Amino acid sequence: MGTPAWTATSGRDAFDRADVVTTAPERSRWTAIVVGATSAVGVAAVYLLLVGTAAGQRFDQDVFAAATSAQDGGSVPGVLRLDVMTNPLLWICVTAVVLVFGSAVRRPLAVAVALAVPVLSVVAARALRLGVLDRPQLDPDAPWPMANTFPSGHVAGAMGVALGLVLIAPGWMRLLGLVPCAVWVTLVSRDIMGAGWHRLSDVAGSVLLATAVAGLGAALVAADGRRMELSARLVAVVGTPVATVVVAGVLDPRPLGVLTVVLAVGVSVPMAVFVSATRAVAPGSPPPPT
């Protein structure tokens, strides 16, 4: 006697649903890993091209000189300057916001990862700068041996803060928060360059380094959440750089506006790719009643 048709169909449907449930988180986790690994490769590429070649060093130094010369042409609000990165109030506020978001999703691991992303980004930047990488003296026109400044711990921390907040934020807020976060990191980076602390290569490497750390963190905690719709992802990847350039250009009164544009694109594109490629953190089960 054959198996009833409805039973076979129901069995196939159940198998298909189970397959979707088991493969979707794995696919999303691998996507986050790819984002992190690609960003890490980008860090190496920036170092090899701009620090490891004479032409790259000359270009880097020319941009650095132009940025420091333009610093006296105007100033941005204090919250957009590099000084805020060393202010304990920033880190207290970020921790409080992450904890608020974390209470909504009830995922302790997600909270720990969101708090760890900026810290690990700073630690990784410092370890690479002081213990792993150096700056070879390849430019014969350089007036003196220059210490290695790649990558920047301040920029890695700023990008890590932004990505940590985006990682733990609810789905709708991830999209809305992209432009404010990208503008903030852009102008902090511009201020760091203008103050003479870091070069363009240092900023670019740090942005990608923090994205690599956040991508690997997202692979741990954001695999089973909801992915943005395709239209929202397109808005994120295309609209975020455009909006960041416009807003950062309005807020930054200093000359050499092309540098602000370059930084805005360099910061907003990795941030938008990170958000569009990873899922939001899914709420966990509520704690049992006591």
Summary of the structure (lengths in Angstrom):
residues: 290
radius of gyration: 21.7
end to end distance: 52.8
largest distance: 91.2
contacts: 983
relative contact order: 0.17
helix: 77%
strand: 0%
